[in-house]
Amino acid sequence: MNELTLDVKIAKTTIDRNIYGHFSEHLGRCVYEGYWVGEDSSIPNVRGIRTDVVEALRKIKVSVMRWPGGCFADEYHWMDGIGPREQRPTMINTHWGGVVENNHFGTHEFMDLCDQLGCEPYICGNVGSGTVQEMSQWVEYITFDGKSPMTDLRKKNGREEPWKMKYFGVGNENWGCGGRMTPEYYADLYRRYGLYARDYGDNKLYRIACGASGADYHWTETMMAKAGDARIMRGQQMDGLAIHYYTSVNRLPDGSREGSATEFDEAGWIEIMSKALFMDELVRKHGTIMDKYDPDKKVALIVDEWGTWFAVEPGTHPRFLYQQNTMRDALVAAVSLDIFNNHADRVRMANIAQTVNVLQAMVLTQNEKMLLTPSYHVFDMYAAHQDATLVPIDVQSEQYEHAGYSVPAISASASVGAEGKLHLTLSNANPNKDITVKAFVRGLKGSKVEGRVLHAATMHAHNTFEKPDAVKPQAFSGAKLTSEGVEISVPKMSVVALDVM
């Protein structure tokens, strides 16, 4: 029995557009070559930021961008990235390949990128190796409009008016590359650093604390007890708690992953589907702990690093984390976004890792060439959910079983937009079987249904620079209105997005 049941009349929770957020770190070719080519490049650019990438990302309505890391943030000292570029000091990127970082892409360039993308900046501050003063001055440099040394320095560097910056992360992975801290120790640091990351004028920071790695529920319990309870924080409550979870095979001692992004069998397909669906358990269990201290759900659960992580492409730098992107990644993106949508009362931001040329990227570049990945197309198909109202959905799905794994074949989420359309997204994780799904829709009598589908002949299908359009959305004719809602024939290993109006 494959059925969806939903009632538009009980829709009430907004799906925050920031669930469709992104993460860009100084790692491999994400920033340099991905965004930043320099003003003298033959690749078309605006103030050094390549035009084709910006145009592609604007199309999928990138809502928020997290930067400069990741682990890179834990060794990043922001003053190295301001002032005339030729005078900025170089450093070694010790986390990601030991390559030279020339700091040509810094605060001003990042804020320019966000302006060109039309998205919110989300800056991650350095708690791992930075000082309270350094973090405090960064916030002041960006957002203060009064008289101070930081304001004068910003103006000297060409920016008269302060920027608007809402989202600020007080540290990154402080359980690991951000200092190998205990949650008890970090909670005290968060309260201290967060206090000095001040609000200036009408710029109000949304402070995001480092949360757990995967299923470390003790970290969440400790953070909520010591820093997430408004009764003890006296107005310095954290606004978000950020967890990280990657869908991958096995992690090796050097931090790399096993398993090819493009060469895998059906057992490798279903294993990744099962691990992607584990996100639902993580969100529910971390959310339950948060409910204990924050029953009104004022503190958001932020999933600011998520996505697939496989072995790097053969012949590429082992620490640049460059991987291809297949229909398997597309299904991971779809089921993950469905999970975030369906928990929109607690999950109010998520940032896929990473936007360009790294891990589960939206875009891959090769010199002047650029291609869009299957994951990009899923974000495009799901964009209608941004700021729409979640329609609670009951999903009854047959199981897809193989190699000892058993997962629901069908994943789905739904929303209703301001214009009154019902947006329904669903996917079929079974690579062997088309599935007919009956959607029982209450509260809306549709007169028309339109849609798109992303599918391919093989589970390994992906786009290359020689064939950049091998996998892309097509018009979908497999949905028909019924007296009770919609009947959808969902092709095997596919993602479908429908509008019912």
Backbone torsions as a table, in degrees:
resi	resn	phi	psi	omega
1	MET	NA	118.2	179.8
2	ASN	-119.0	98.6	-174.2
3	GLU	-135.3	145.4	171.8
4	LEU	-118.2	135.2	176.7
5	THR	-126.4	125.8	-178.6
6	LEU	-148.0	150.8	-177.7
7	ASP	-130.4	110.1	-177.5
8	VAL	-61.9	-28.3	-175.6
9	LYS	-68.5	-19.7	-179.5
10	ILE	-101.7	10.2	176.8
11	ALA	-67.4	130.9	-179.4
12	LYS	-148.4	-23.4	-174.7
13	THR	-93.9	129.1	177.9
14	THR	-76.6	133.9	171.3
15	ILE	-82.2	108.1	-176.8
16	ASP	-62.0	131.0	-179.7
17	ARG	-59.2	-22.9	-178.1
18	ASN	-73.4	-7.8	168.7
19	ILE	-59.8	-24.2	-179.5
20	TYR	-98.8	37.9	-178.0
21	GLY	-86.7	173.1	-174.6
22	HIS	-136.1	166.3	-174.8
23	PHE	-136.3	127.0	179.9
24	SER	-132.8	118.1	-175.9
25	GLU	-114.5	157.7	171.4
26	HIS	-74.8	80.8	-172.4
27	LEU	-146.7	123.2	178.3
28	GLY	56.6	-129.4	-177.0
29	ARG	-108.5	29.4	178.5
30	CYS	-71.6	-57.8	-178.6
31	VAL	-81.6	-57.9	-179.1
32	TYR	-84.7	121.0	-173.2
33	GLU	88.8	-31.3	177.4
34	GLY	-79.0	-57.3	174.8
35	TYR	-102.1	-51.1	-167.2
36	TRP	-94.7	117.7	175.6
37	VAL	-117.8	-10.0	-178.8
38	GLY	88.9	152.5	-174.6
39	GLU	-69.1	-20.9	-178.9
40	ASP	-93.1	4.4	-177.5
41	SER	-70.0	148.5	173.7
42	SER	-74.9	-15.9	175.4
43	ILE	-74.0	127.7	-178.5
44	PRO	-53.1	132.4	-176.0
45	ASN	-151.5	162.7	171.9
46	VAL	-120.6	111.4	-177.9
47	ARG	53.0	39.4	174.6
48	GLY	91.4	-8.7	-178.0
49	ILE	-99.9	122.8	-170.0
50	ARG	-66.4	135.2	-171.2
51	THR	-70.7	-40.4	-174.4
52	ASP	-65.3	-38.8	178.9
53	VAL	-66.4	-44.1	178.8
54	VAL	-60.4	-45.2	-179.0
55	GLU	-62.6	-40.5	179.4
56	ALA	-64.7	-42.9	-177.6
57	LEU	-72.7	-32.0	175.5
58	ARG	-62.6	-34.3	-177.8
59	LYS	-63.5	-34.8	179.2
60	ILE	-92.0	10.3	173.1
61	LYS	59.4	51.5	174.9
62	VAL	-52.8	124.8	-170.2
63	SER	-96.4	-37.8	-176.7
64	VAL	-151.1	145.2	-178.6
65	MET	-125.8	122.8	177.7
66	ARG	-92.4	136.3	-174.1
67	TRP	-161.8	152.9	5.8
68	PRO	-95.4	3.4	178.0
69	GLY	-177.6	179.5	15.7
70	GLY	70.0	174.2	-178.5
71	CYS	-56.3	-29.5	178.9
72	PHE	-60.9	-33.1	-179.5
73	ALA	-61.5	-26.8	-176.0
74	ASP	-77.0	-7.7	174.4
75	GLU	-126.8	11.4	-176.8
76	TYR	-92.2	127.7	177.0
77	HIS	-114.9	109.4	-163.2
78	TRP	-60.4	-28.6	-178.8
79	MET	-67.7	-17.3	174.7
80	ASP	-69.5	-18.0	-173.9
81	GLY	-110.1	27.9	176.0
82	ILE	-129.3	167.1	-179.9
83	GLY	85.6	-178.8	-180.0
84	PRO	-54.6	131.3	-173.5
85	ARG	-60.7	-36.7	-177.5
86	GLU	-69.2	-14.3	179.2
87	GLN	-101.9	-2.0	-178.6
88	ARG	-74.8	139.2	-179.0
89	PRO	-71.7	147.8	173.9
90	THR	-91.5	159.9	-179.7
91	MET	-146.0	169.9	175.1
92	ILE	-102.3	129.1	177.4
93	ASN	-82.0	88.8	-172.1
94	THR	-69.9	-25.2	179.8
95	HIS	-75.7	-38.8	-167.7
96	TRP	-122.8	71.3	167.8
97	GLY	97.0	-2.1	179.7
98	GLY	64.0	25.8	-179.2
99	VAL	-86.3	162.8	179.6
100	VAL	-79.7	128.7	174.4
101	GLU	-105.4	118.0	-176.6
102	ASN	-91.4	-1.6	176.6
103	ASN	63.2	22.2	177.4
104	HIS	-70.0	-22.4	175.4
105	PHE	-107.6	104.6	-177.5
106	GLY	-128.0	-152.2	-173.9
107	THR	-58.2	-48.7	-177.5
108	HIS	-63.7	-41.4	-178.6
109	GLU	-68.2	-38.9	178.4
110	PHE	-65.3	-44.0	179.3
111	MET	-65.3	-32.8	174.8
112	ASP	-65.5	-43.4	177.2
113	LEU	-57.8	-47.1	179.9
114	CYS	-62.3	-38.0	177.6
115	ASP	-64.2	-42.8	178.6
116	GLN	-66.4	-35.1	178.7
117	LEU	-78.3	-19.8	-174.9
118	GLY	72.7	32.6	-177.0
119	CYS	-120.4	167.3	177.2
120	GLU	-80.6	136.6	172.0
121	PRO	-79.6	141.4	173.9
122	TYR	-129.4	103.3	-176.4
123	ILE	-96.8	135.2	179.1
124	CYS	-103.5	117.4	-177.4
125	GLY	-82.5	160.0	-174.9
126	ASN	-93.4	102.6	172.2
127	VAL	-96.5	-29.8	-174.7
128	GLY	-60.4	-47.7	-179.2
129	SER	-128.6	6.9	-178.3
130	GLY	-103.1	170.4	-178.2
131	THR	-104.9	163.4	173.9
132	VAL	-58.7	-43.2	-179.2
133	GLN	-61.6	-43.6	-179.0
134	GLU	-60.8	-44.5	179.7
135	MET	-66.9	-43.0	-179.6
136	SER	-61.1	-42.0	-178.7
137	GLN	-69.9	-30.2	177.2
138	TRP	-64.6	-46.2	177.8
139	VAL	-60.9	-42.2	179.5
140	GLU	-63.6	-44.3	179.7
141	TYR	-57.7	-40.5	-175.3
142	ILE	-79.4	-39.8	-164.4
143	THR	-116.6	-9.3	-173.4
144	PHE	-87.4	138.7	-179.5
145	ASP	-114.8	10.0	-180.0
146	GLY	-95.6	-164.1	-180.0
147	LYS	-92.1	118.1	178.4
148	SER	-165.3	162.3	177.2
149	PRO	-58.5	-35.5	-179.0
150	MET	-70.9	-38.6	176.3
151	THR	-64.2	-42.9	179.0
152	ASP	-62.9	-38.8	179.7
153	LEU	-66.4	-42.0	177.9
154	ARG	-60.7	-44.9	179.9
155	LYS	-64.1	-40.0	177.2
156	LYS	-59.5	-31.9	-179.3
157	ASN	-89.7	12.2	168.8
158	GLY	101.1	5.4	-179.3
159	ARG	-120.3	104.8	-177.9
160	GLU	-72.5	-53.1	-175.5
161	GLU	-86.2	145.3	174.9
162	PRO	-68.4	157.8	173.5
163	TRP	-87.0	160.8	167.5
164	LYS	-89.4	126.0	176.4
165	MET	-137.8	116.2	-179.1
166	LYS	-93.4	-50.1	-168.6
167	TYR	-93.9	125.8	-178.9
168	PHE	-139.6	122.9	179.4
169	GLY	-92.1	125.7	179.2
170	VAL	-92.4	77.5	179.4
171	GLY	99.0	166.2	-179.4
172	ASN	-142.6	132.3	174.5
173	GLU	39.5	51.9	-176.3
174	ASN	-70.8	-8.4	171.1
175	TRP	-80.3	-11.8	-176.0
176	GLY	-132.9	-110.7	-176.0
177	CYS	-64.8	-14.4	179.2
178	GLY	-90.6	19.0	173.9
179	GLY	133.3	-5.6	-179.0
180	ARG	51.6	48.4	-175.6
181	MET	-92.1	157.4	167.6
182	THR	-80.5	156.8	178.2
183	PRO	-63.2	-32.8	179.6
184	GLU	-63.8	-43.3	-179.8
185	TYR	-68.8	-45.4	-179.0
186	TYR	-64.3	-38.1	-179.2
187	ALA	-57.7	-41.0	176.9
188	ASP	-66.6	-41.3	177.4
189	LEU	-63.2	-40.8	179.5
190	TYR	-58.2	-45.2	-179.2
191	ARG	-62.2	-36.0	-179.5
192	ARG	-74.5	-54.0	-178.3
193	TYR	-63.5	-41.0	-178.7
194	GLY	-62.6	-33.0	179.1
195	LEU	-63.1	-39.7	-175.2
196	TYR	-89.9	-4.7	168.2
197	ALA	-85.4	87.9	-164.5
198	ARG	-87.8	160.0	169.4
199	ASP	-86.8	130.7	177.4
200	TYR	-117.4	126.9	178.8
201	GLY	59.6	-132.3	-179.7
202	ASP	-93.4	9.9	176.5
203	ASN	-87.4	111.4	-178.9
204	LYS	-105.9	118.6	-179.4
205	LEU	-74.7	143.7	171.4
206	TYR	-106.2	98.7	-170.8
207	ARG	-84.6	126.8	-177.0
208	ILE	-113.7	122.9	-179.5
209	ALA	-90.8	152.2	173.4
210	CYS	-66.4	126.9	177.1
211	GLY	-105.5	-157.1	-168.6
212	ALA	-81.5	159.4	165.9
213	SER	-91.2	112.0	177.6
214	GLY	55.4	-123.3	-170.9
215	ALA	-94.5	32.2	176.2
216	ASP	-83.0	84.5	-175.1
217	TYR	-76.2	-22.6	175.6
218	HIS	-63.3	-37.7	178.4
219	TRP	-59.9	-44.9	-179.3
220	THR	-65.7	-43.9	178.3
221	GLU	-57.4	-45.1	-178.2
222	THR	-66.7	-45.3	-178.5
223	MET	-63.7	-42.2	-179.8
224	MET	-68.4	-38.2	-179.2
225	ALA	-69.1	-38.0	-173.5
226	LYS	-97.6	-21.9	-174.1
227	ALA	-138.4	-10.7	-175.5
228	GLY	-102.9	-1.2	-178.3
229	ASP	-97.5	114.8	-176.3
230	ALA	-60.3	-25.0	-177.5
231	ARG	-68.3	-27.9	179.7
232	ILE	-101.8	-16.7	-176.0
233	MET	-87.9	-15.6	176.3
234	ARG	52.0	53.0	176.4
235	GLY	92.3	-10.2	179.8
236	GLN	-100.9	29.5	-179.8
237	GLN	-60.9	142.0	174.2
238	MET	-72.7	149.7	-178.9
239	ASP	-94.7	-26.2	-179.1
240	GLY	-148.1	152.3	176.4
241	LEU	-125.7	121.6	-168.5
242	ALA	-101.5	120.6	173.8
243	ILE	-104.9	156.1	177.9
244	HIS	-123.1	137.2	176.0
245	TYR	-153.9	126.5	177.7
246	TYR	-112.9	141.0	176.3
247	THR	-91.4	108.4	-175.8
248	SER	-150.5	179.1	-178.0
249	VAL	-89.4	-89.1	179.0
250	ASN	-126.2	144.8	177.2
251	ARG	-98.0	131.4	-179.5
252	LEU	-89.7	164.1	-177.6
253	PRO	-55.9	-30.5	-179.5
254	ASP	-84.2	5.5	178.6
255	GLY	92.6	-10.5	179.2
256	SER	-77.6	172.1	-178.1
257	ARG	-116.7	156.8	173.7
258	GLU	-95.1	163.6	173.0
259	GLY	95.2	124.7	179.1
260	SER	-73.7	146.8	176.4
261	ALA	-73.6	-21.5	-174.2
262	THR	-121.3	-21.1	-177.8
263	GLU	-112.1	101.8	-178.0
264	PHE	-154.8	160.1	177.3
265	ASP	-103.0	-173.2	-177.1
266	GLU	-65.6	-30.7	175.5
267	ALA	-63.6	-38.0	176.5
268	GLY	-69.3	-29.2	175.8
269	TRP	-67.4	-54.7	-173.3
270	ILE	-71.5	-30.6	176.1
271	GLU	-59.6	-43.9	180.0
272	ILE	-69.0	-37.4	176.3
273	MET	-60.8	-43.5	-179.8
274	SER	-62.5	-42.2	-179.0
275	LYS	-70.8	-32.6	175.8
276	ALA	-65.9	-40.7	-179.0
277	LEU	-69.3	-17.3	175.8
278	PHE	-61.8	-20.1	177.6
279	MET	-56.2	-34.2	-179.2
280	ASP	-63.7	-41.9	177.3
281	GLU	-64.7	-41.7	178.4
282	LEU	-59.6	-47.9	-178.2
283	VAL	-63.2	-42.1	-179.2
284	ARG	-66.5	-44.5	-175.7
285	LYS	-73.4	-42.7	175.3
286	HIS	-63.8	-38.8	179.9
287	GLY	-63.8	-36.8	178.8
288	THR	-64.8	-40.7	176.5
289	ILE	-63.8	-42.9	179.9
290	MET	-63.4	-36.5	179.3
291	ASP	-59.3	-32.7	-179.0
292	LYS	-60.2	-39.3	-177.2
293	TYR	-100.9	-18.2	-172.8
294	ASP	-140.3	67.2	-175.7
295	PRO	-63.9	-21.7	179.1
296	ASP	-86.8	1.1	176.4
297	LYS	58.2	43.0	176.4
298	LYS	-77.2	-30.0	178.0
299	VAL	-90.4	123.3	-178.1
300	ALA	-82.5	146.1	167.6
301	LEU	-87.9	119.0	-176.5
302	ILE	-109.7	122.7	177.6
303	VAL	-103.5	78.4	-167.3
304	ASP	-90.5	7.9	164.4
305	GLU	-146.1	118.3	176.2
306	TRP	-155.0	161.2	177.1
307	GLY	136.7	-178.9	-179.8
308	THR	-83.5	150.1	179.8
309	TRP	-142.4	108.9	-178.7
310	PHE	-119.3	-178.9	173.6
311	ALA	-63.0	149.1	-179.0
312	VAL	-68.0	159.4	177.0
313	GLU	-62.4	138.8	-179.4
314	PRO	-54.0	136.1	178.6
315	GLY	86.5	-1.5	178.9
316	THR	-103.5	162.4	-177.4
317	HIS	-59.2	128.5	-176.4
318	PRO	-62.8	-20.5	179.8
319	ARG	-106.9	11.6	176.2
320	PHE	-93.9	-10.0	172.9
321	LEU	53.0	40.5	177.6
322	TYR	-87.8	120.8	178.8
323	GLN	-136.8	153.7	175.7
324	GLN	-77.3	-179.6	-167.5
325	ASN	-146.3	112.5	-173.5
326	THR	-111.6	-172.3	174.6
327	MET	-62.1	-27.4	175.9
328	ARG	-61.6	-43.4	177.3
329	ASP	-64.3	-37.7	179.1
330	ALA	-61.2	-42.2	178.4
331	LEU	-67.4	-36.8	175.7
332	VAL	-61.4	-44.6	178.7
333	ALA	-60.4	-43.7	-176.9
334	ALA	-65.1	-49.0	-177.6
335	VAL	-68.2	-33.7	178.6
336	SER	-66.7	-45.3	179.4
337	LEU	-65.6	-35.4	174.5
338	ASP	-61.0	-43.0	179.4
339	ILE	-61.7	-47.7	-179.7
340	PHE	-62.2	-44.6	178.0
341	ASN	-57.1	-47.3	-174.1
342	ASN	-72.1	-13.1	174.3
343	HIS	-114.0	34.1	-174.5
344	ALA	-65.9	-14.0	176.3
345	ASP	-69.8	-24.0	179.0
346	ARG	-116.9	-38.8	-179.5
347	VAL	-85.1	116.0	-177.1
348	ARG	-125.2	5.2	169.3
349	MET	-159.1	144.7	171.1
350	ALA	-147.0	145.1	-174.8
351	ASN	-133.8	106.4	-178.8
352	ILE	-69.8	144.1	-177.9
353	ALA	-109.9	126.8	-15.7
354	GLN	-124.5	167.6	-164.3
355	THR	-64.7	-43.5	-174.1
356	VAL	-130.6	126.8	167.3
357	ASN	64.9	7.6	-177.7
358	VAL	-136.7	130.8	176.8
359	LEU	51.0	-133.9	-173.9
360	GLN	-83.9	72.1	-170.9
361	ALA	-77.6	153.0	171.2
362	MET	-78.0	-35.8	-171.3
363	VAL	-134.1	139.5	171.1
364	LEU	-118.4	140.4	179.1
365	THR	-124.6	152.7	174.5
366	GLN	-144.9	97.7	-172.8
367	ASN	55.5	-120.6	-177.5
368	GLU	-82.4	-8.5	-178.0
369	LYS	-86.3	153.8	177.4
370	MET	-146.3	142.0	173.1
371	LEU	-133.8	158.3	178.3
372	LEU	-102.8	135.0	-176.0
373	THR	-90.3	165.6	173.2
374	PRO	-55.2	-36.4	178.2
375	SER	-64.0	-38.1	175.2
376	TYR	-55.2	-45.5	-176.0
377	HIS	-66.5	-32.3	175.4
378	VAL	-64.9	-44.8	177.4
379	PHE	-60.1	-36.9	177.4
380	ASP	-64.6	-45.4	-178.4
381	MET	-67.8	-29.0	-178.2
382	TYR	-90.9	-3.5	-171.9
383	ALA	-59.4	-26.4	-178.9
384	ALA	-63.8	-20.5	179.0
385	HIS	-72.5	-19.0	-175.3
386	GLN	-61.4	121.9	179.2
387	ASP	65.1	10.0	172.5
388	ALA	-81.7	173.1	-177.8
389	THR	-99.1	124.1	-177.9
390	LEU	-61.1	131.1	171.5
391	VAL	-102.2	111.2	179.3
392	PRO	-55.5	139.1	-173.1
393	ILE	-134.7	135.4	173.6
394	ASP	-102.6	122.8	-177.0
395	VAL	-110.5	118.3	173.5
396	GLN	-110.7	112.1	-172.9
397	SER	-127.7	145.6	168.4
398	GLU	-68.0	158.1	178.7
399	GLN	-88.9	144.2	170.4
400	TYR	-105.8	122.2	-173.9
401	GLU	-125.0	139.2	177.8
402	HIS	-170.4	141.6	171.9
403	ALA	53.0	35.4	178.6
404	GLY	85.9	-3.0	178.0
405	TYR	-101.5	149.9	175.3
406	SER	-141.8	120.0	-178.4
407	VAL	-134.0	153.0	172.5
408	PRO	-61.9	132.8	-179.6
409	ALA	-71.2	-34.3	-173.7
410	ILE	-106.0	131.3	170.9
411	SER	-122.1	148.0	-178.0
412	ALA	-158.3	156.7	168.2
413	SER	-150.8	160.8	-175.1
414	ALA	-145.8	152.9	176.0
415	SER	-151.7	163.7	174.2
416	VAL	-121.9	129.3	-177.6
417	GLY	-86.7	171.7	-179.0
418	ALA	-60.1	-27.0	-179.4
419	GLU	-82.0	-2.4	176.8
420	GLY	93.1	-1.0	178.3
421	LYS	-76.1	145.9	171.8
422	LEU	-92.7	123.0	177.8
423	HIS	-102.6	120.7	-177.8
424	LEU	-124.5	121.4	176.8
425	THR	-117.0	138.9	178.7
426	LEU	-153.9	159.2	-178.7
427	SER	-141.1	158.0	177.9
428	ASN	-120.6	109.8	-177.0
429	ALA	-80.9	-8.9	-179.3
430	ASN	-77.7	118.1	-178.3
431	PRO	-82.9	3.3	-175.2
432	ASN	-117.8	-8.1	-167.3
433	LYS	-147.1	127.9	168.4
434	ASP	-72.0	146.1	-177.2
435	ILE	-130.8	131.7	175.2
436	THR	-90.9	126.7	-177.9
437	VAL	-117.2	131.4	174.5
438	LYS	-101.1	122.1	178.1
439	ALA	-104.4	116.6	177.2
440	PHE	-93.2	111.6	-173.3
441	VAL	-109.3	121.2	176.5
442	ARG	-109.1	148.6	175.2
443	GLY	86.2	0.4	177.8
444	LEU	-152.5	123.9	177.8
445	LYS	-102.8	104.0	-176.3
446	GLY	-77.0	146.7	174.7
447	SER	-115.1	-7.6	-176.8
448	LYS	-158.8	143.8	175.3
449	VAL	-133.5	133.1	178.0
450	GLU	-130.7	154.7	-179.9
451	GLY	-166.9	173.8	175.2
452	ARG	-131.8	155.9	178.7
453	VAL	-134.1	141.5	173.3
454	LEU	-115.3	114.7	178.0
455	HIS	-155.0	170.4	-178.2
456	ALA	-153.5	168.4	-176.4
457	ALA	-74.0	-25.9	-178.8
458	THR	-132.1	156.0	178.9
459	MET	-70.6	-17.6	-179.1
460	HIS	-90.8	-0.9	-174.0
461	ALA	-58.2	135.6	178.5
462	HIS	-155.9	167.0	-179.7
463	ASN	-93.9	140.1	177.1
464	THR	-123.7	168.8	179.2
465	PHE	-68.9	-20.4	175.3
466	GLU	-83.4	-33.6	179.0
467	LYS	-131.5	75.5	-173.2
468	PRO	-72.5	-13.0	-177.5
469	ASP	-114.5	24.8	-179.9
470	ALA	-62.6	-35.4	178.5
471	VAL	-124.1	113.0	177.4
472	LYS	-155.8	158.1	-178.0
473	PRO	-64.0	147.4	175.9
474	GLN	-126.0	159.2	173.0
475	ALA	-60.7	141.6	-175.0
476	PHE	-112.7	126.9	-179.5
477	SER	-116.0	12.6	-175.1
478	GLY	-92.9	18.2	178.1
479	ALA	-121.1	137.3	177.0
480	LYS	-137.9	143.6	178.2
481	LEU	-73.0	143.6	174.4
482	THR	-126.1	176.5	178.7
483	SER	-66.5	-20.3	-177.9
484	GLU	-107.2	-7.5	-179.3
485	GLY	157.1	-113.0	-176.8
486	VAL	-140.8	140.7	171.5
487	GLU	-111.9	128.0	-172.8
488	ILE	-125.0	129.0	172.2
489	SER	-96.5	102.6	-173.6
490	VAL	-92.6	114.6	-179.0
491	PRO	-61.3	157.1	176.9
492	LYS	-57.7	147.2	-179.6
493	MET	36.4	62.7	-177.2
494	SER	-138.8	164.5	174.5
495	VAL	-124.2	131.1	-177.8
496	VAL	-123.9	138.2	174.4
497	ALA	-125.6	126.1	-177.7
498	LEU	-121.9	148.2	167.4
499	ASP	-117.5	123.9	176.5
500	VAL	-109.8	124.8	-177.0
501	MET	-137.4	NA	NA
